[in-house]
Amino acid sequence: MTNLIAKKIFFTKGVGVHKDYLTSFELALRDADIAAYNLVTVSSIFPPNCKRISREEGVKLLHPGSVVFCVMARLATNEPNRLIAASIGCALPQDANQYGYLSEHHPYGETENKAGEYAEDLAASMLATTLGIDFDPNTAWDEREQQFKMSGKIVKTFNSTQSAVGNKDGLWTTVIASAVFIME
């Protein structure tokens, strides 16, 4: 069997609101421009030498109905005014020939910024442990982020996060964040 390794990746996010749970998810996928594909969720490795491209460029490379691999965080609520978020964190090694990490985080009650930082921290911590970077997991993310980057082994961290407040009338509200792989 041939190894499938993504050559490109893009990040997207969306939110959907509807009286039906499944339809709210569909609307979130539409908002993220990924509803027309058969999505297969996979675990959280950023492939070596994979190029990050824009959402617009990525969607142009996909064909409706095709099987598309992605890492996805999603959360839904029908509780009025409940804060929800879905986030993908990313940590890339200095050496592009090594793999990086993606993480999914989907919390209740966290702001977009807090959820995004947490997802980014998760990805960076996973990468740091595989690269042998010694760190104290109890220190603040800002401190560890500086320590990771100063090690020279982790070059970049970022996140893609969608948050929303549950519909005031109790309709289903769904948020998604996804890293979408492009196979060539």
Secondary structure by P-SEA (a helix, b strand, c coil): cbbbbbcbbbbbccccccccaaaaaaaaaaaacccccbbbbbcccccccbbbbcaaaaaaacccccbbbbbbbbccccccccccccbbbbbbcccccbbbbbbbbbbccccaaaaaaaaaaaaaaaaaaaacccccccccaaaaaaaaaaacccccccbbbbbbcccccccbbbbbbbbccccc
